[in-house]
Amino acid sequence: MSEILLLVESKDGVLDKKTLELIRGASGLGKELGIGASAVVVGNQTAQLAEEVASFGLAKVYKLEHPLLEGFKPDAWVGALEWLCKQIAPRIVLMSHSFVGKEVAPRLACRLNTELTTDCLALKIDPNDGALVRTKPIYGGNAIAALRCEGLPQMVTVRKNAFEPAEQVTAKSDIFDMAPAIDESILRVKSIKTVPEQVVELDKANVVISGGRGIVDKDDFQMLTDLAAAISKALGNVVMIGCSRPVVDKCWMTSDRQVGLTGTIIAPDAYVAVGISGAIQHLVGMIRSKKIVAINTDPSCNMFKVADYGVVADYKDLIPALLKKLEG
């Protein structure tokens, strides 16, 4: 039990940002424990991807290659990862709380007879006994729990934006080529066809403008949309509209636009909160934004306590003035 192992995810041969975040997290945990952080690349003909992963300062990169690992086939991936874990006996196994992680982690934990904690917001090492403490939402996001588990390996899935992305270093990690045996007869999924996304995900926007309970009418979200378009035109950035949970509860916006503990956790260059009071469930979702702007009529609301810039004003007066300035 001498290393931390993280699962690499990629899209069209390009490292996923969530993997870069896991590398940062695993490296930090490894330093606290005094053990190495390693990554596993699963697939077929993944030499170039493995070389890229090796440039982020990890102790080792394991390359699991087999023709049946081409694409994402859950049964094959779980079998290959089970084989690797039994070979190297990692102390901690990290995966993103993504489609891949949610498919693989529960099955792998069952195969390895260990516990799994999913959708973690933060991870830390208890300095007293070296245990991995996982922080995650419970009760529908109304509370946050700090959990410890006894089984080994300790397995978790981590929500995106839990860590800053890792940066490349000069030194290269050693790459170990592994060839797991895979029984084709056990594969229930033969192939997966992916469809290109038609919209930009909220967490990929440079600027997010969110409306909350203080937006009194659904039609007023058009003001936010107009403001987003004006900022995008002026700065050339991707600007998207988000919201807090009460707006989704009113069915004014869909849940994929919700920022917060039970929605999407984001870290844009700028976050503009319009009519949002700043409940802890919402703050968890945007507190890592580089700059926070709050617009609210209540000067004592929590959002002003975390904002870099605050404007005590009615959005119905302020946004038209901003639009006039941007468009003029």
Residue pairs with C-beta under 8 A, 6 or more apart in sequence:
1 89
1 90
1 91
1 152
1 153
2 35
2 36
2 89
2 91
3 30
3 35
3 36
3 37
3 38
3 59
3 60
3 88
3 90
3 91
4 26
4 29
4 30
4 33
4 35
4 36
4 37
4 38
4 90
4 91
4 92
4 93
4 94
5 38
5 39
5 40
5 62
5 84
5 85
5 88
5 90
5 92
5 93
5 94
5 153
6 19
6 22
6 23
6 26
6 37
6 38
6 39
6 40
6 93
6 94
6 95
7 19
7 22
7 39
7 40
7 42
7 81
7 93
7 94
7 95
7 96
7 100
7 101
7 104
8 15
8 19
8 39
8 40
8 41
8 42
8 49
8 53
9 15
9 16
9 18
9 19
9 96
9 98
9 100
9 101
10 16
10 19
10 49
13 48
13 49
15 49
15 52
15 53
16 96
16 98
17 160
17 165
18 96
18 98
18 160
19 39
19 53
19 96
20 56
20 165
20 166
21 96
21 158
21 160
21 161
21 162
21 163
21 164
21 165
21 166
22 94
22 95
22 96
22 158
22 163
23 37
23 39
23 53
23 56
23 58
23 165
23 166
24 163
24 164
24 165
24 166
25 94
25 123
25 158
25 162
25 163
26 37
26 39
26 58
26 92
26 94
27 37
27 57
27 58
27 166
28 163
29 37
29 92
29 123
29 124
29 125
29 132
30 36
30 37
30 59
32 124
32 125
32 127
33 91
33 125
33 130
35 91
36 58
36 59
36 60
37 58
37 59
38 58
38 59
38 60
38 61
38 62
38 88
38 90
38 173
39 53
39 58
39 60
39 61
39 62
39 173
40 61
40 62
40 63
40 64
40 81
40 84
41 49
41 50
41 53
41 61
41 62
41 63
41 64
42 64
42 69
42 77
42 80
42 81
43 49
43 64
43 65
43 69
43 70
43 71
44 65
44 66
44 67
44 68
44 69
44 70
45 65
45 70
46 63
46 65
47 63
50 61
50 63
50 175
51 172
51 175
53 61
53 173
54 61
54 172
54 173
54 174
54 175
55 168
55 169
55 172
55 173
56 166
56 167
56 168
56 169
56 173
57 166
57 169
57 171
57 173
58 173
59 173
59 174
60 173
60 174
60 175
60 176
61 173
61 174
61 175
61 176
62 84
62 88
62 175
62 176
62 178
63 175
63 176
63 177
63 178
64 80
64 81
64 84
64 178
64 179
64 180
65 177
65 178
65 179
66 76
66 80
66 179
66 180
66 182
68 76
68 182
68 184
68 187
69 76
69 77
69 80
69 182
71 191
71 192
72 100
72 103
72 192
73 187
73 189
73 190
73 191
73 192
74 103
74 104
74 107
74 189
75 186
75 187
75 188
75 189
76 182
76 187
77 100
77 104
78 104
78 107
78 108
78 111
79 180
79 182
79 183
79 186
80 180
80 182
81 104
81 108
82 108
82 111
82 112
83 180
83 181
84 178
84 180
85 93
85 108
85 112
85 153
86 112
87 178
89 153
90 153
91 152
91 153
91 154
92 132
92 153
92 154
92 155
92 156
93 105
93 108
93 153
93 154
93 155
93 156
94 156
94 157
94 158
95 101
95 104
95 105
95 155
95 156
95 157
95 158
96 157
96 158
96 160
97 118
97 119
97 120
97 157
97 158
97 159
97 160
98 157
98 160
101 157
102 118
102 157
105 116
105 118
105 155
105 157
106 116
106 118
108 155
109 115
109 116
109 155
112 153
112 155
113 151
114 149
114 151
114 152
114 153
114 154
114 155
115 149
115 150
115 151
115 154
115 155
116 155
116 156
116 157
117 134
117 136
117 147
117 149
117 155
117 156
117 157
118 136
118 156
118 157
119 136
119 137
119 157
119 159
120 134
120 135
120 136
120 156
120 157
120 158
120 159
120 162
121 135
121 136
121 137
121 144
121 159
121 162
121 261
121 265
121 284
122 134
122 135
122 162
123 132
123 133
123 134
123 135
123 156
123 158
123 162
124 132
124 133
124 135
125 131
125 132
125 133
126 132
126 133
126 148
131 148
132 148
132 149
132 154
132 156
133 146
133 147
133 148
134 146
134 147
134 148
134 149
134 156
135 144
135 145
135 146
135 147
136 144
136 145
136 147
137 143
137 144
137 145
137 261
137 262
137 284
138 144
138 145
140 262
141 260
141 261
141 262
141 281
142 281
144 261
144 284
159 265
160 203
160 265
161 203
161 265
161 266
161 267
161 288
162 265
200 238
200 240
201 256
201 264
202 208
202 240
202 242
202 256
202 257
202 259
202 264
202 266
203 264
203 265
203 266
203 267
203 268
204 238
205 237
205 238
205 239
205 240
205 266
205 268
206 235
206 237
206 238
206 239
206 268
206 269
206 270
207 228
207 231
207 232
207 235
207 237
207 238
207 239
207 240
207 268
207 269
207 270
207 271
207 272
208 239
208 240
208 241
208 242
208 259
208 266
208 268
208 270
208 271
208 272
208 286
208 289
209 224
209 227
209 228
209 231
209 239
209 240
209 241
209 242
209 272
209 274
210 241
210 242
210 243
210 244
210 259
210 271
210 272
210 273
210 274
210 276
210 286
211 220
211 221
211 224
211 241
211 242
211 243
211 244
211 247
211 274
211 275
211 276
212 243
212 244
212 246
212 247
212 273
212 274
212 275
212 276
212 277
212 282
213 244
213 246
213 247
213 275
213 276
213 277
214 274
214 275
214 276
214 277
214 296
214 297
214 315
215 221
215 224
215 247
215 252
215 274
215 275
215 315
218 250
218 252
220 315
220 316
221 241
221 252
221 253
223 315
223 316
223 319
223 320
223 323
224 241
224 274
224 319
225 241
226 319
226 323
227 272
227 319
227 322
227 323
227 326
228 239
228 240
228 241
229 239
230 322
230 323
230 326
230 327
231 237
231 239
231 326
232 238
232 239
233 326
234 326
237 269
240 257
241 253
241 257
242 257
242 258
242 259
242 264
242 266
243 252
243 253
243 257
243 258
243 259
244 258
244 259
244 260
244 276
244 279
244 282
245 258
245 260
245 262
245 263
245 281
245 282
247 253
247 258
248 254
248 255
248 257
248 258
248 263
255 263
256 264
257 263
258 264
259 265
259 266
259 282
259 285
259 286
260 281
260 282
260 284
260 285
260 286
261 280
261 281
261 282
261 284
261 285
262 281
263 285
264 285
265 284
265 285
265 286
265 288
266 285
266 286
266 288
266 289
267 286
267 288
267 289
267 290
268 286
268 289
268 290
269 289
269 290
269 291
270 289
270 290
270 291
270 292
270 293
271 286
271 289
271 291
271 292
271 293
272 293
272 295
273 286
273 292
273 293
273 294
273 295
273 296
273 303
273 307
274 295
274 296
274 315
274 319
275 295
275 296
275 315
276 282
276 294
276 296
276 303
277 296
277 298
277 301
277 302
277 303
278 294
278 301
278 302
278 303
278 304
278 305
278 306
279 302
280 302
283 302
283 303
283 306
286 292
287 306
291 308
291 309
292 303
292 306
292 307
292 308
292 309
293 307
293 308
293 309
293 310
293 311
294 301
294 303
294 304
294 306
294 307
294 309
294 310
294 311
295 310
295 311
295 313
295 315
295 318
296 303
296 304
296 310
296 311
296 312
297 312
297 313
297 314
298 312
299 312
303 310
304 310
304 312
311 318
